[in-house]
Amino acid sequence: MENDKLDGRNKKSIQIGQNVEIVQKHNQRTGKLTEGAVKKILTKSANHPHGIKVQLESGAVGRVKNVLIKRKGDGA
């Protein structure tokens, strides 16, 4: 199943429970992404040039690089 992706720099694109890809602080040099569901949105401003900071259900904290959107017709 493929997903479409939205930019993670705008807070309005991110909702609690939504699947996203984040880059954690210790992975910034490599760009390694961690996927998970958003538990908390930590950035106060409406947008951030490096991505909105979130905490995932797993406890991982990082900046959103991609917001994953399931395409209509996928799954089920």
Secondary structure, DSSP 8 states (H G I E B T S, - for coil): --EEEEETTBGGG--TT-EEEEEEGGGTTTT-EEEEEEEEE---SSB-TT--EEEETTS-EEEEEEEEEE-TT---
